[in-house]
Amino acid sequence: MRRPSPGRRRPGTYHHPETTGAHDVTDSPQQPEPNTSAALRPEVDCVVVGGGPVGLLTAIFLGQAGLRVDVVERWPDRYPLPRACTIDHESLRILQAAGLMDTHAELFEPSQGERGGYEFRNGEGELLQAIDWNRPAESGWANTNGFYQPDLEAALEGLAVATPGVEVHRGWTLQSFTQDQEGVSSLVARTEHPDQTAELRSRWLIGADGANSAVRSRLGIDVGDSGFQADWLVVDYRPLEEEDWSAFVMQYCDPEQPATAVNSGPGRRRFEFMRRADMTVEELGMDSTAWHLMAPWGVTPENAELERHAVYTFRGRWAHSWREGNVFLAGDAAHLMPPFLGQGLCSGLRDARALTWRLAMVHQGSGTPDVLDTYGPERAGHVREIIDEAVAAGRVICELDLVRAAARDVEMKKRLREPDAAAQEPPHPRLGEPSLTVPSDGADGRLAPQGQVRLDDRLGLFDDIVGGGWQLISRTGDPAALLSDDDLTWFEELGGAVADLSGEGPAQDSRGDYERWFTEHGCEAFLARPDFYVFAAGEHADIPHFVSQLRRKLQPAAQED
């Protein structure tokens, strides 16, 4: 492990995010250009406000489901610098579902390191806590990964503009919108020429327009606040020589200068430094300050290339409502969290998947509009747990009082010495309530697995080999054998995949991934949703009940007839 000498620290400086220092930014891979000049279509199925990762992924999923989607983004060009830098296994499975991982898996660098890849250390470098970010993950991908956001956004935008029905319009700003029972009427204007306007009509509008969401503001939705707030300097750099770190993420819980060191994707690293009261805006705004703060770790202009430095205010906030009529919120428009668990972007990608499969079903007529009612409650309950844990981690890391910090260290080291102490796992929240699930002894609303399977001569992840979307899987026998012809036909028309992983069926649980999950949850079969959360789980004999309950929840009127 590399750690600084506490006596070598120097005071930092402070500057606003609007005046970031950026240096030697590498161009992202070439991608198809978005539609920035052609006229917007006057009528589409959905308008997505915001062309960041969440908005683009939302448009991709909707376009793949057959919807006409216009993405309206106020900035004419993609932001060329990194913001988020970690992404988890569930998010990579979501990107896999969009078709991105086949050609862009190299964008992500898995977590490695001793003691689980995520370490908390005090000012003397002593280990206080470890989180197991290297554990085998449920989704078939590495639990935690570093990435360079401009490259991911370029890949997403390329996929979006290549998706039939999707258009990305950069340089347009949402001015206003009104809605009625049938849809939403929006007024947009060119960002650089506000007198040039266009009117759009859509069945739905999605606000994926960031923390200062214009959509949320115009809806008048209140925001809850955790009470946590801290300014941190974020410094991204490219090492020019190999560096040796014992963990993927290092949290230095040093009251003299709290700091974070993290892998931020192939060939890149990031430092984060908490602003102390003796730091001024002018001081922190100088490039030299970033070098001063990194110097104790041996990072200098001779062995590293500074990409940017910017100050962010880390907060924990959430929208009290995620939907008003035909207008929805997603991503940072709906929630903000400190970055200490690397879950900000991941939560936004979950939003995109959770909302789009519902909208697609309503659009296609396979689900009633009632399925949209659970989007907000499910996602809000899930993300609030992550926000709470991220804030709790932040309070540990950001402690500046020497006496309290010393007491914290004693308690954390004591817990670490306990015989049964082990690396803590990252959070595994359940969906919030009410949810579109069936009570299943605690397995419902939990993340379903994706394992490696063999089918004939093909070996790979289940979603690629057997099928994504709705999944009905048993470790005891063939689920199809228990279903009526009507239920089986309905499920298959829904896009459902059915698999017998007992060893007797054509698909084989090649690594035992599913067997471990079934054993852990005490069940024999599950039905999972397109966002990979368990709709129902239980005994093999319960499978007909799973499907009948799903039909009742998606199309209640048809089941009553």
PAPA-759451 format. One record per residue: x, y, z of N, C-alpha, C in turn. Coordinates in steps of 0.2 Angstrom, whole numbers, plus 2048, in hexadecimal, padded with zeros to 3 digits. Atoms other than C-alpha are relative to their C-alpha. Example, Ala and Ser with C-alpha at 12.3 -4.5 7.8 and 13.67 -1.06 7.14 Angstrom:
2
8047FA80083E7EA8278048068007FC7FA7FF8447FB8247FC805803
END
This chain:
561
8047FA8008008008008048068007FD7F97FF8058127FD7FC8048048037FC7FB80181E80A8048068017FC7FA7FF80683080D8038018077FD7FF7F981183681C7FB8068028057FA7FE8048418268038068017FD7FA7FF81184E8298018047FA7FE7FC8068138528177FA8037FD8067FD8038018588148008078008007F98017FE86980E7F88027FF8077FE8017EE87380E7FE8017F98038008067E38727FF7FD8077FE8047FA8027D987F7F57F97FE7FE8078018017C78807F07FE8037F98037FC8067BE8847DF7FA7FC7FE8078028017AD8827D88007FB7FA8008058057A88737CC8008047F98017FD8077A48807BE8078027FD7F97FD8037B78857BD8057FA8017FB8057FF7BF8747BC8068017FC7FA8008047D18727B78007FA7FC8008068047D28667A88078007FC7FA8008037E28617A08017F97FC7FE8068047E78557927FA7FB7FF8058058017D684D78F8007FC7FA8008048067D683E7847FA7FF7FD8068018047C983D7767FD7F98028048077FF7BC82F7798007FD7F98018038067BA82276C7FB8037FB8057FD8057B282775C7F97FD80080780280079F82575C7FC8047FB8047FD8047918297517FE8078038027F97FD78C83C7537F98008018077FF7FF77C84175B7FD8047FC8037FC80576F84A7527FF8078048007FA7FD77285C7567FD8067FC8027FB80576C8657477F97FF7FD80780180375C85C7417FB8028048067FE7FC74B8617477FE7FB8048038067FC7448587557F97FE7FE80680380273684D7527FA8038048057FD7FC7258557577FD7FC8058048057FB71E84575F8047FA8007FC8077FE7278367677FD7FD8068038047FA7238297748038038067FD7FE7F972F8307818068057FE7FB7FB80073A8407838057FE8067FB8017FB74A83D78E8048068017FC7FA7FF75184D7958067FE8047FA8017FD76384B7988047FA7FC7FC80580577184278D8067FD8047FA8047FC77C83B79B7FF7F980080180880077E82879E7F97FE8028078037FF76D8267A67FB8027FB8047FE8057648307998017FC7FA7FE80480676D82778B7FE7F98008028077FF76A8167927F87FF80080780080075881A7957FD7FF7F980280080775681E7838017FA7FC7FE80680375F80F77D7FB7FA8028048057FE7548037877F98017FD8077FE80374480C7818007FF7F87FF80180774A80C76F8007F97FE80080880174E7F97707F97FD8018078027FF73C7F77767FB8027FA8047FE8067357FF7667FD8078018027F97FF73281176D8048057FC7FD7FA8037368217648028058067FD7FC7FA74182B7708048067FE7FB7FB80174983C76F8038028077FC7FE7FA75784077B8028087FF7FF7F980175885377E8068028067FA7FE7FB7698597868028077FE7FF7F980176D86B7898078017FD7F97FE80278086A7868017FD7F97FF8028077868697748047FA7FF7FB80680079485C7788007FC8067FF8047FA79784E7848058038057FB7FE7FB7A08537948067FC7FF7FA8048027B284E7908047FD8067FC8027FA7B884B7A27FC7FB8058048057FC7B483D7AF7FD8038068037FE7FA7A883E7BD7FF7FA8048018067FD7A282D7C38067FC7FD7FA8048027B18207C37FF7F98028018077FE7AA8107CA7F97FE7FE80680380379C8047C48007F98038008077FD7967F47CC7FD7FB7FB8028068047917E37C57F98007FE8077FF80277E7E77C58008047FA8007FB8057817F67BA8037FD7F97FD80380678C7EC7AE7FB7FB7FD80580480377E7DF7AC7FB8047FD8047FB8037737EE7A88028027F97FD7FF80677F7F379B8007FA7FB8008078047807E17957F98007FC80780180376D7E17927FF8057FB8007FB80576F7F17888047FE7FA7FC80280577B7E877D8078047FF7FA7FC80078A7F37828067FC8017FA8037FE7967E678A8037FB7FB7FD8048067987DB77A8068047FD7FB7FC8047A37E97738048058057FD7FB7FC7A87F47828027FD8077FE8037F97AD7E87918068038027FA7FE7FE7BE7EF7908018078038007F97FD7B98007968007FF8088018017F97B77F87A88067FC8037FB8047FD7C57F37B37FE7FE8078038037FA7C07E77C18058028067FC7FE7F97C57EB7D48047FA8017FB8047FE7D47E27DA8038028077FC7FE7FA7DE7E27EA7FF7FC8068018047FA7E07DB7FB7FA8028048067FE7FC7D27DA8087FA8037FD8077FE8037C47DC7FC8008067FB8007FB8047CA7EB7F27FE8078028027F97FE7C37F97FC8028008087FE7FF7F97CC7FF80C7FF8068038007F97FC7CA80C8198067FF8057FA8007FC7DA8118228008078037FF7FA7FC7DE81E82F8068047FD7FB7FC8027EB82C82E8077FD8007F98047FF7F98208338007FA7FB8008058057F48148257FE7F98038038067FD7EC8078317FA7FE7FD8078038037DE7FC82A7FB8018058067FF7FB7CD8018327FB7FB7FD8068038037C17F88268027FE7F98008028077C07EE8167F97FE7FD8068028037B27EC80A8017FC7FA7FE8058057B27DD7FF7FD8027F98027FE8077B07E57ED8037FB7FB7FE8058047B97D67E67FC7F98008048067FF7AC7C97EB7FD7FE7FA8048028057A37BE7DF7F98038008067FC8007947C97D97FB7FC7FC8058048037837C37D47FF8017F98027FE8077827CB7C38057FD7FB7FC8038057907C17BA8068057FE7FA7FC80179C7D07BA8048028067FD7FE7FA7A97D77C67FC8048048047FC7FC7A27DE7D58008087FF7FF7F98017AA7EF7D38058017FA7FB7FF8067B37F77C48018077FF7FE7F98027BC8077BF7FE8017F98027FE8077B78107AF8018077FF7FF7F98027BA8207A67F98037FD8077FE8027A98297A47FF8037F98017FE8077AC8327948007FA7FB8008058057B082278B7F97FC8018068038007A081A7927FA8047FD8057FB80379582978D8018007F87FF80080879D82877B7FD7FA7FE80380680279881677A7F98008018078007FF7878187817FC8057FA8027FC8057848277758007FD7F97FF80380778A81D7667FA7FA80080580580077E80F76B7F98037FF8067FD80077081B76E7FE8027F98027FE80677182375D8007FB7FA8008068057738127547F97FC8028068047FE76380C75D7FA8037FC8067FE80475380D7517FB8048058057FD7FC74781A7588038058047FD7FB7FC7538247628048057FD7FC7FA80375A83575E8028048067FD7FC7FB76683F7698018077FE8007F98027648527688048048057FC7FC7FB77285B7707FF8087FE8007F980177286E7737F88038008077FE7FF75F86F7777FF8008088018007F97598747887F88008028078007FE7488707907FE8078038037FA7FD73E8807937FA7FF8058068017FC72D87A79A7FD7FA7FD80480580272186C7997F98008038068017FD70F86879C7FE7F97FF80280680270685879D7F97FF8028078027FF6F585079C8007F88018018078006EE83E79D8037FC7FB7FE8038066F483A78C8088017FF7F980080170684078D8038078027FC7FA7FD71284F78F8028047FA7FE7FB80571585F7848068048037FA7FD7FE7268667858028057FC7FD7FB80472E87677F8088008027F98007FF74187577C8038067FB7FD7FA80474D8837758077FE7FF7F980180175E88376E8048038067FC7FD7FB76A88677C8048067FE7FD7FA8027748927737FC8057FC8057FB80376589A76A7F97FF8038068027FD75789A7767FA8027FC8057FE80474C8A37697FD7FA7FB80280580474C89375F7FD7FA8048038057FB73F8877677FD7FB7FC8048068037368777637FB7FD8058058037FC72786F76A8007F87FF80080780072785C76E7FA7FD8048058037FD7198517728027F88017FE8077FE71C84077B7FB7FD8058048037FB7138337858038018077FD7FF7FA7208347928068058007FA7FC7FF72E83F7988047FE8067FC8027FB73D83A7A28058058027FB7FB7FE7488467AC8067FC8027F98037FE75A83F7AC8058057FF7FC7FA8017618507AD8048038067FB7FE7FB76C8507BC7FD8038068027FE7F976C8567CE7FC8078008037FA8007668677C97FA8007FB80580280575785F7BF7FB8067FF8067FB80174C86C7B67FA7FC80080780480073F85E7B47FE8008078028017F973F85B7C77FE8078038027F97FE73E86E7CA7F98027FE8067FE8037308717BE7FA7FC8038068047FD7268637C67FF8028088017FE7F972986B7D78017FA8057FF8057FC72F85B7DF8058028057FC7FF7FB73785D7F08067FB8017FA8048007488567F48027FF8087FE8017F974D84D8058088008007F97FF7FF75E85080C8037FC8067FD8047FB7698448178038058057FC7FC7FC77285381F8078008007F980180178284D8198038057FA7FD7FC80578D85A80F8078018017F97FF7FF79F85B80C8038027F97FD7FF8077AA8637FE8067FC7FF7FA8048027B78587F68038027F97FC7FF8067C485C7E98017F97FD7FF8068037C484E7DC8058027FA7FB7FF8047D484C7D28017FA7FC7FF8058047D68417C38068007FC7F98008037E783C7BC8017F97FD7FE8058047EF8307B08077FE8037F98017FE7FE8277B88057FE7FA7FC80180680D8277AC8057FA8027FC8067FE8158187B67FC7FC8048058057FC80E8097BF8008028078017FF7F980780C7D07FE7FA8048028057FC8058007DE7FC8028068057FE7FB7F58017E87FE7F98038038067FD7EF7F37F47F97FF8008078008017DD7F77F17FE8047FA8037FC8057D27FD7E37FE8078028027F97FD7CB80B7EF8038008077FD7FF7F97D48127FE7FD8068038037FA7FC7CB81D80A8058028067FC7FE7FB7D78278157FC8048058057FD7FB7CD82B8248058048057FB7FC7FD7DA83882A7FD8078028037F97FE7D38478348048067FD7FC7FB8037E285182D7FE8027F98028008077DC84E81B7FD7FA7FE8048068037CF8418178018007F87FE8018077D383A8067FE7F97FD8028068047CE82D7F98057FF7FA7FC8028067D98247EC7FC7FA7FD8048058047D081A7DF8027FF7F97FF8018077D28117CF7FA8027FC8067FD8047C881A7C28007FE7F98018038077C980F7B38077FF7FD7F98028037D78087A88048067FF7FB7FB8017E68137A97FF8068038017F97FC7DF8207B57FF7FF8078018007F97DE8247C77FD8068028037FA7FD7D58307D28018018077FF7FE7F87D88397E37FA8048018057FB7FD7CB8427ED8028028077FD7FD7FA7CF84E7FB7FA8048038067FC7FD7C28558078038078027FF7F97FF7C28688098008018077FF7FE7F97C886E81A7FE8078008027FA7FF7C287E8228068057FE7FB7FB8027D388681E8028007F97FF8008077D288380C7FC8067FD8047FA8037CC8928017FF7FE7F98028018077C48927F08068017FB7FA7FF8047D389A7E88067FB8007FA8057FF7E088E7EF7FE7FA7FD8028068037D687F7EA8008007F88017FF8077D48867D98067FF7FB7FA8008047E68857D48027F87FF7FD8068027EE8767CB8057FD8057FB8027FC7FC8767D77FE7FD8068038037FA7F18727E57FF7F88008018078017EC8617DE8077FC8007FA8037FF7FE85D7DC8037FF8077FE8007F98028627EE7FC7FA8048048057FD7F48577F48027F97FE7FF8068027F98487EA8087FE8017F980180080C84A7ED8027FB8067FE8057FB80C8407FE7FF7F87FD8018078038078307F38057FF7FB7FB8018068158337E77FE8027F98037FE80780A83A7D98028077FF7FD7FA8018138487D18008027F88007FF8078148517C08057FC7FC7FC8048048228467BB7FE7F97FF8028078018198367BD7F87FF7FF80780080180783B7BA7FD8067FC8037FB8047FC8457AE7F98028038067FD7FD7EE8507B67FB8017FB8057FF8057DE84E7AD7FB8068028047FB7FE7D38597B77FF8008088018007F97CF85F7C97FA8048018067FC7FF7BE8657CF7FD7FF8078028007FA7B58687DF7F87FE8008078027FF7A485F7E37FE8008078038017FA7998607F17FC7F98018038077FF79584E7F77FA8018058068007FC78384D7FD7FC7FA8008058068017758408007F98038008077FD8017648467F97FC7FB7FC80580480475583E7F17FA8047FF8077FD8027458437E87FB7FD8048068037FD7358407F27FB7FD7FC80480480572C83B7E28047FF7FA7FC8028067338337D37FC8017FA8048008067248357C87FA8058018067FC8007168427C47FD7FF7FA80380280670A83B7B88047FD7FB7FC8038057138387A88078028007FA7FE80072383F7AD8047FD8067FC8047FC7318357B68078038017F97FE7FF7428397BE8047FA8017FC80680075182E7BD8078038017F97FE7FF76482F7C28008068057FF7FA7FB76A83F7CB7FA8048018067FC7FF75A8477C87FC7FE8068048037FB75383B7D58037FF8067FC8027FA7618387E18078027FF7F97FE80077283E7E68037FC8067FD8037FB77F8357F18078018007F88008007918367F78037FB7FD7FE80580579C82C7EC8047FB8047FB8047FC7A48227FA7FE7F87FF80180780279B8127F48007FF7F97FF80180779D8157E27F97FE7FC80680280278A8147DF7FB8057FD8047FB8037848247D87FE7FF7F98028018077848207C57FD7F980080380780078080D7C97F88018028077FF7FE7708137D17FC8037FB8047FD80676B81E7C27FF7FB7FB80180580576E80F7B67FB7FB8028068047FE7628057C17FA8037FF8067FC8017568137C07FE7FE7F88018008077578127AD7FD7F97FE8038078027547FF7AC7F97FF8038078017FD7467FF7B97FA8047FD8057FC80373D80C7B07FE7FE7F980180180773F80779E7FC7F97FF8048068017397F57A07F88018018077FE7FF7297FC7A77FD8047FA8037FC80572680979A8007FC7F980080480672A7FC78C7FA7FC8018068057FF71D7F07937F98047FF8067FC8017107FE7947FF8027F88017FE8077148047827FE7FA7FC8028068047137F277B7F97FD8028068027FE7037EF7848007F98057FF8067FC70A7E078F8008028078017FE7F97087EA79F7FC8068008057FA8006FB7F77A58048068037FC7FB7FE7018087AA8018008087FF8007F96FF8037BC8077FD8027FA8037FE7107FA7BB8058068017FC7FA7FF71880C7BB8008028078017FE7F971280F7CC8057FE8057FB8027FB71F8057D58078027FE7F97FE80172E80C7CC8038058057FD7FB7FB73181B7D88007FD8077FF8037FA72D8127E88067FA8007FB8058007388037E38078038007F97FD80174780E7DE8028048067FF7FC7FA74581A7EC8027FC8067FE8047FB74680D7F98077FD8007F98038027558047F18058068017FA7FB80075F8147EF8018048067FF7FD7F975B81B8008057FC8047FB8057FC76480C8088078027FE7F97FE8027738107FD8028078027FE7FA7FE7738228018028008077FF8007F877281F8148077FC8017F98037FE7818138138068047FD7FB7FB80378B81F8088018068058007FA7FB78782D8148047FD8077FD8027FA78C8228238087FF7FF7F980080279D81E81A8038078007FE7FA80079F8308178028038077FF7FD7F979D8358298067FD8037FA8037FE7AB82882D8068047FD7FA7FD8047B782F8208018078018007F97FF7B38418238018038077FF7FE7FA7B68428358078048017FA7FB7FF7C28518398028018077FF7FF7F97C185184C8057FB8027FB8057FE7D18498537FE7FB8058028047FB7CA8428627FB7FB7FE8058058037BB83A8598037FC7FB7FC8048057C683484B8047FA8047FC8057FC7D182B8587FB7FB8038058057FD7C28238617FD7FC7FA8038048057BB81E8508057FA7FE7FB8058027CC81584B8007FB8058008057FB7CC80C85C7FB7FB7FF8068048017BB8058598007FC7FA8008038067BD8018478067FA8007FB8058007CE7F884A7FE7FA8058028067FB7C67EE8597FB7FB7FC8058048047B87E884D8047FC7FB7FC8048057C57E38408047FA8037FC8067FD7CF7D884D7FB7FB8028058057FE7BF7CE8518017FA7FC7FF8068037C17BC84D7FC7FE7FA8058028067B27BB8418008067FB8007FA8047B77CC8398017FE7F97FF8028077B67CB8267FF8077FC8017FA8047B67D88187F88017FF8077FF8007A57E08187FE8007F980380080779A7DE8087FD8077FF8047FA8027937ED7FE7F97FF8028078007FF7817F18017FC7FC7FB8058048047737E57FA7F98028018077FE7FE7637EF7FB7FB7FC7FD8068038037527E87F87FC8067FD8047FB8037467F17ED7FB8038058057FD7FB73B7FE7F67F97FD7FF8078028007287FB7F97FC8067FF80280680371C7FA7F18047FE7FA7FC8038057257EF7E57FC7FB7FC8038058047207E57D68037F98017FD8077FE7247D47DE7FB7FC8048058047FC71C7C67E78047FE8077FD8027FA7217C27FA8037F97FF7FD80780172E7B47F98067FF8057FB8027FB7377B280A8068058007FA7FC8007427C18078048007FA7FC7FF8067497BD7F67FD8047FB8037FC80573C7C77ED8038078017FE7F97FF7427D97E98088008007F98008007547D37EA8037FF7F97FD8018067617D27DC8007F97FE7FF8078027607C27D28067FF7FC7FA80180276F7BA7CC8017FF7F87FF8028067777B87BB8077FC8007FA8047FF7837AA7BA8037FE7F97FD80380778E7A17AC7FC7F97FF8048078027847937A38037FE7FA7FE8038077887877957F97FD7FD80580280477B7847888027FD7F97FD80480578077777B8088028007F97FE80079177E7758028078027FF7F97FE78F78F77C8018018077FF7FF7F979679578C8008088018007F97FF7927A67937FB8028068047FE7FB7887B179E7F87FF7FE8078028017757AC7A07FD8057FB8047FB80476E7BC7988027FF7F97FE8018077787B97887FF7FA7FD8018068027767A77877F97FD8008078028007647A478C7FC8057FF8057FA80175C7B578D7FF8048068017FC7FB75A7C47977F88028018077FE7FF7497CD79B7FE7FC8068038047FA73D7C37A68047F98007FD8068007467B37AC7FD7FB8058038057FB73E7A37B48057FA8007FA80580074C7987BA7FE7FB8068018057FB74B7887C58067FC8007FA8057FF75977D7CC7FD7F98018038077FF74D76E7CE7FD7FD7FA80380380674576C7BD7FE8057FB8027FC80673D7737AD7FA8058028067FC7FE7327827B27FA8007FB8058008057297817A17FB7FA8018058067FF72276F7A67FB8028058057FF7FB7187777B57FB8057FD8057FB8027107857AB7FB7FD7FB8058018057007847A18028037F97FE7FD80770278778E7FE8077FF8027F98006F97977908058058047FB7FD7FC70579D79E8078007FD7FA8018037147977958018057F98007FB80670F7A07848008078028007F97FD70B7B078E8078028027FA7FE7FD71C7B07978058007FA7FB8008057267AC7877FE8067FB8027FA80471C7BA77D8038068047FD7FB7FC7227C578C8078017FF7F88008007347C17878037FD8057FE8037FB7367B67958057FA7FE7FC8068017447A97967FF7FB8068018067FB74279879F8067FC8007FA80480075078E7A58007FA8067FF8057FB75277D7AE8087FF8017F98017FE76377D7B78017FB8057FF8067FB76176D7C08057FB7FE7FB80480376E7657B57FD7FB7FB80380580576175B7AB7FD8047FA8027FC80675C76A79F8068027FC7FA7FE8057667717908058058037FC7FB7FD76D77F79A8037FE8077FD8037FA77A77B7A78038068047FE7FB7FC77F7857B68087FF8017F98028017927847B28048018067FB7FE7FA79A78C7C17FC7FF8078048017FA78C7887CE7FD8078028027F97FE78779B7CE7F98008038078007FE7757987CF7FE7FB8068018057FA7767897DB8028048067FE7FC7FB77F7957E77FB8058028057FB7FE7727A27E67F97FC8038068047FE7637957E88017FE8077FE8037FA76C78E7F78008068058007FA7FC76F79F7FF7F98038028067FE7FF75D7A47FD7FB7FB8018058057FE7557948017FA7FE7FC80580180574B7917F18027FC7FB7FF80480574A7877E27FF8037F98027FD8067437937D57FF8078018027F98007417A57D17FE8037F98027FC8067397B17C58038078017FD7F98007447C17C17FD8047FB8037FB80473F7D17B98068027FB7FB7FD8047487DA7AB8058048037FB7FC7FD7517E57B78047FB8057FC8057FD7587D57BF7FE7FF8088028017F974E7D67D07FB7FA8008048067FF7457C77D67F88028018077FF7FF7327C87D37FD7FB8058028057FC72F7B77DC8057FB8017FB8057FF7397A97E37FC7FB8058038057FB7347987EC8027F97FD7FF8078027327867E97FF7FF7F880280280773277E7D77F98007FF80780180172077A7D97FC8078008047F980071C78D7DC8008037F97FF7FD8067217917CA7F98027FD8067FD80370F7927C37FD8068048027FA7FC70B79E7D28048067FE7FC7FA8027197A97CD7FD8037FA8027FD8067137AB7BB7F98038008077FD7FF7007AD7C08008068038007F97FD7057BB7CC8038057FC7FD7FB8047107C37BF7FA8037FB8057FE8047017C37B37FB8048038047FC7FC6F67CA7C08028078017FE7FA7FF7017D87C48018047FA7FF7FC8067057DD7B27FA8027FD8067FF8046F47DB7AB7FA7FE8058068027FB6E77DB7BA7F97FF7FD8078018036D87DE7AF7FF7FA7FC8018068046DB7D07A38007FA8058018067FB6DD7C47B27FA7FF8038068007FD6CD7C97B97FA7FE7FC8058028056C37C67A97FF7F8800
END
